[in-house]
Amino acid sequence: MTERDAARVLAHPEAAGIRLESVLHALSDPVRLSIVRDLAATDAELACSYFDLPVTKSTTTHHFRVLRESGVVRQTYRGTAKMNGLRREDLQTLFPGLLDSVLAAAAAEASRLGGLAT
Amino acid sequence: MTERDAARVLAHPEAAGIRLESVLHALSDPVRLSIVRDLAATDAELACSYFDLPVTKSTTTHHFRVLRESGVVRQTYRGTAKMNGLRREDLQTLFPGLLDSVLAAAAAEASRLGGLAT
């Protein structure tokens, strides 16, 4: 790996370093929860630029960093794009059923509030 | 209800006003999560003074307020004691399985970390 490549590898917690409190915090923001719902709806990795979020670009970057540093998403560079994927297997191994129940709750809330919520 | 009684009734969100993001935020703090785990382990209501928490009294009060205002616990005065109970039914109706999966995840994490976590 060249120095330039190393600089472009983003820091992630190992699975054993993922903490429930950090995961719940990451999921407790409506913008971050909407990102996670979009990622959960596809098997593909999605570029940050895919998401049409009602916040500034720097806030978007902040939200993705919180998701990455908590262990909820894995971010990798592909060319100039930062790609995002849910760490489903790591989360399911550590906290069985948790992500699914949060996603179901988010869907229930969105349905109940008629699209007012994420 | 006398004025004095009214002042002692604490504000809670109705079930329809409980928001997933607020619930997840309330659960994302280790002290609050430990309170919820203790409450989940009993059918009884527990006084704030029951909990032996590694924080100051004012911080303890803050944590209980966050839990109450998010809809996770119901607080009522009994004499001079503030009693706390989990709003299990409201949460289960709104977000089926969510509380149980968080409690299971908290237990798994505590077991995995050998008592280092809540």
Chai-1 contact restraints between the chains, C-beta under 6 A:
chainA,res_idxA,chainB,res_idxB,connection_type,confidence,min_distance_angstrom,max_distance_angstrom,comment,restraint_id
A,L20,B,A105,contact,1.0,0.0,6.0,A-B,restraint_1
A,L20,B,A106,contact,1.0,0.0,6.0,A-B,restraint_2
A,L20,B,E109,contact,1.0,0.0,6.0,A-B,restraint_3
A,E21,B,S28,contact,1.0,0.0,6.0,A-B,restraint_4
A,E21,B,P30,contact,1.0,0.0,6.0,A-B,restraint_5
A,L24,B,L24,contact,1.0,0.0,6.0,A-B,restraint_6
A,L24,B,L27,contact,1.0,0.0,6.0,A-B,restraint_7
A,L24,B,S28,contact,1.0,0.0,6.0,A-B,restraint_8
A,H25,B,S28,contact,1.0,0.0,6.0,A-B,restraint_9
A,L27,B,L24,contact,1.0,0.0,6.0,A-B,restraint_10
A,S28,B,E21,contact,1.0,0.0,6.0,A-B,restraint_11
A,S28,B,L24,contact,1.0,0.0,6.0,A-B,restraint_12
A,S28,B,H25,contact,1.0,0.0,6.0,A-B,restraint_13
A,S28,B,S28,contact,1.0,0.0,6.0,A-B,restraint_14
A,P30,B,E21,contact,1.0,0.0,6.0,A-B,restraint_15
A,F95,B,A105,contact,1.0,0.0,6.0,A-B,restraint_16
A,G97,B,S101,contact,1.0,0.0,6.0,A-B,restraint_17
A,L98,B,S101,contact,1.0,0.0,6.0,A-B,restraint_18
A,L98,B,A105,contact,1.0,0.0,6.0,A-B,restraint_19
A,S101,B,G97,contact,1.0,0.0,6.0,A-B,restraint_20
A,S101,B,L98,contact,1.0,0.0,6.0,A-B,restraint_21
A,S101,B,S101,contact,1.0,0.0,6.0,A-B,restraint_22
A,A105,B,L20,contact,1.0,0.0,6.0,A-B,restraint_23
A,A105,B,F95,contact,1.0,0.0,6.0,A-B,restraint_24
A,A105,B,L98,contact,1.0,0.0,6.0,A-B,restraint_25
A,A106,B,L20,contact,1.0,0.0,6.0,A-B,restraint_26
A,E109,B,L20,contact,1.0,0.0,6.0,A-B,restraint_27
